[in-house]
Amino acid sequence: MPRTTLEIDDRLLSEAKKASGIKTTKKVVDEGLKMIIRQKKLKSAALQRGSELSGLTHEELGLLRKNG
């Protein structure tokens, strides 16, 4: 896995750690990246209304139902 140097807003990082309960910067960044990917899948599934739904997790399906 390549190393990457990032400039991250300290306030955003601190808030993300508090909101998520995640202690390390790496894990917070990883979780943020996963959330972006999940959101993209949810938007795609919402547009296709069916064909992409089989690839979503139970949690993602619940979010899709909740958010319409």
Summary of the structure (lengths in Angstrom):
residues: 68
radius of gyration: 15.0
end to end distance: 36.9
largest distance: 40.3
contacts: 133
relative contact order: 0.09
helix: 71%
strand: 0%
